[in-house]
């Protein structure tokens, strides 16, 4: 990370573990895994999906095709291909103001954390799931995701560091505020 990024980080310690907000491109991060908000059909699509395909290579989509599907609130793990991250955890969160947005977001976040533990991962990066194209309210997203991650880090887990990689200042502000509330 550059010096500017280090200065802008907001974090909360949970025992020996840390949850932190960073301004970074999640697809370029040097972490054990990052989370990608995927659809049920497991197609990488546009935006970060395009970056994953271009930078990570074909093995990622091939692994997704072999998996077949991922219900809302669940997650699957694949290789990170040629990316710095060893793995990608593909979590299927809420879309377009669906009923039970909060519950679906909570379950998808928990599923990603569970897969991280099952695979012995120590560092994991999340995006703000569903806040862009899928219109999940940023404040709801920040509250649910930060609370789920903080609670998870307080229990038995292999994770030592969870990052919220958020380049957008509007979204980043909501996550930073939620993390600072509990610090």
C-alpha positions in Angstrom: 0.0 0.0 0.0 1.1 3.5 -0.6 1.7 6.0 2.2 -1.5 7.9 1.3 -3.6 4.7 1.6 -2.0 3.9 5.0 -2.9 7.4 6.3 -6.6 7.0 5.2 -7.2 3.6 6.9 -9.8 3.3 9.7 -9.6 0.2 11.8 -11.0 -1.6 14.8 -9.2 -4.1 16.9 -11.0 -7.2 17.9 -8.6 -8.9 20.4 -5.5 -9.7 18.3 -7.5 -9.4 15.1 -8.3 -6.3 13.0 -11.0 -5.1 10.7 -9.9 -2.2 8.5 -11.3 0.1 5.7 -8.8 0.7 2.9 -9.1 2.6 -0.4 -7.9 -0.1 -2.8 -8.8 -2.1 -5.9 -9.9 -5.4 -4.5 -8.8 -7.3 -7.5 -5.2 -6.1 -7.1 -4.8 -6.8 -3.4 -2.2 -9.1 -1.9 -4.6 -11.1 0.4 -5.3 -14.8 0.9 -8.8 -14.2 -0.7 -11.2 -11.5 -1.6 -15.0 -11.6 -1.9 -16.8 -11.0 -5.1 -20.5 -10.4 -5.2 -21.8 -12.9 -7.8 -25.2 -13.8 -9.3 -26.8 -17.2 -8.9 -25.6 -18.3 -12.4 -21.9 -17.6 -11.4 -21.1 -15.5 -14.4 -18.4 -12.9 -13.7 -20.0 -10.2 -15.9 -18.9 -6.6 -16.0 -17.1 -4.2 -13.6 -15.0 -6.1 -11.1 -16.1 -9.3 -12.9 -14.3 -8.1 -16.1 -11.2 -7.2 -14.1 -11.2 -10.7 -12.5 -11.5 -12.3 -15.9 -8.8 -10.2 -17.6 -6.3 -10.2 -14.8 -7.0 -13.7 -13.3 -7.3 -15.8 -16.4 -9.8 -18.4 -17.6 -9.4 -20.9 -14.7 -11.6 -18.8 -12.5 -14.7 -18.8 -14.8 -14.0 -22.5 -15.5 -14.2 -23.3 -11.8 -17.4 -21.3 -11.5 -18.9 -23.1 -14.5 -18.0 -26.5 -12.9 -19.8 -25.4 -9.6 -23.0 -24.8 -11.5 -24.8 -22.2 -9.3 -24.9 -20.5 -5.9 -28.1 -19.6 -4.2 -28.7 -16.2 -2.6 -27.1 -16.0 0.8 -24.4 -18.7 0.0 -20.8 -18.6 -1.2 -18.3 -20.7 -3.1 -14.5 -20.5 -3.3 -12.3 -20.7 -6.4 -8.7 -20.2 -7.2 -7.5 -16.6 -7.6 -5.9 -17.7 -10.9 -3.2 -15.2 -11.9 -4.3 -12.6 -9.3 -2.3 -11.9 -6.2 -5.1 -13.3 -4.1 -4.8 -17.1 -3.8 -8.6 -17.5 -3.7 -11.8 -15.7 -4.6 -14.9 -16.2 -2.4 -17.9 -15.7 -4.6 -20.8 -14.7 -2.4 -24.4 -14.2 -3.7 -25.9 -11.3 -1.8 -29.2 -9.4 -2.2 -30.2 -7.8 -5.5 -32.5 -4.9 -6.5 -34.4 -4.2 -3.3 -35.5 -7.8 -2.8 -37.4 -8.8 0.3 -35.1 -9.5 3.3 -32.1 -7.6 2.0 -30.6 -7.5 5.5 -31.0 -11.3 6.0 -29.6 -12.1 2.6 -26.6 -9.8 3.1 -26.0 -11.2 6.6 -26.1 -14.8 5.3 -23.8 -14.1 2.3 -21.3 -12.3 4.6 -21.4 -15.2 7.1 -21.0 -17.8 4.3 -17.9 -16.0 3.0 -16.3 -15.9 6.5 -17.1 -19.6 7.0 -15.4 -20.5 3.7 -12.4 -18.4 4.8 -12.2 -20.4 8.0 -12.7 -23.8 6.3 -9.7 -23.0 4.1 -7.5 -21.6 6.9 -7.3 -18.1 5.4 -5.7 -15.3 7.5 -6.5 -12.2 5.3 -9.8 -11.5 3.5 -11.0 -8.4 1.7 -14.7 -7.6 1.1 -16.3 -5.0 -1.2 -19.5 -3.3 0.0 -21.7 -6.0 -1.3 -24.6 -5.0 -3.5 -24.4 -1.2 -3.0 -23.6 -0.4 -6.7 -25.7 -2.0 -9.4 -27.9 -3.9 -7.0 -28.9 -0.7 -5.0 -28.5 -2.1 -1.4 -28.5 1.0 0.8 -24.9 1.9 1.8 -25.8 2.4 5.5 -27.6 -0.9 5.7 -24.6 -2.6 4.0 -22.1 -1.0 6.3 -24.0 -1.9 9.5 -24.7 -5.5 8.6 -21.3 -6.3 7.1 -19.2 -4.6 9.8 -21.3 -6.1 12.6 -21.1 -9.6 11.1 -17.3 -9.4 10.5 -16.7 -7.9 14.0 -18.7 -10.6 15.7 -17.0 -13.3 13.6 -13.5 -12.0 14.6 -14.5 -12.2 18.2 -15.0 -16.0 18.0 -12.9 -18.9 16.8 -11.5 -18.1 13.4 -8.3 -18.4 11.3 -8.7 -14.9 10.1 -6.3 -12.3 11.5 -7.3 -9.4 9.2 -10.5 -8.5 7.3 -10.3 -5.5 5.0 -13.2 -3.6 3.4 -11.7 -2.4 0.1 -13.7 0.6 -0.9 -12.4 3.2 -3.5 -15.7 5.2 -3.5 -15.6 7.9 -0.8 -19.4 7.9 -0.2 -19.4 4.1 0.5 -16.1 4.3 2.4 -17.5 7.0 4.7 -20.4 4.8 5.8 -18.0 1.8 6.6 -15.5 4.0 8.4 -18.3 5.5 10.6 -19.6 2.1 11.5 -16.1 0.8 12.4 -15.4 3.9 14.5 -18.8 3.5 16.4 -17.5 0.3 17.9 -13.8 1.2 18.4 
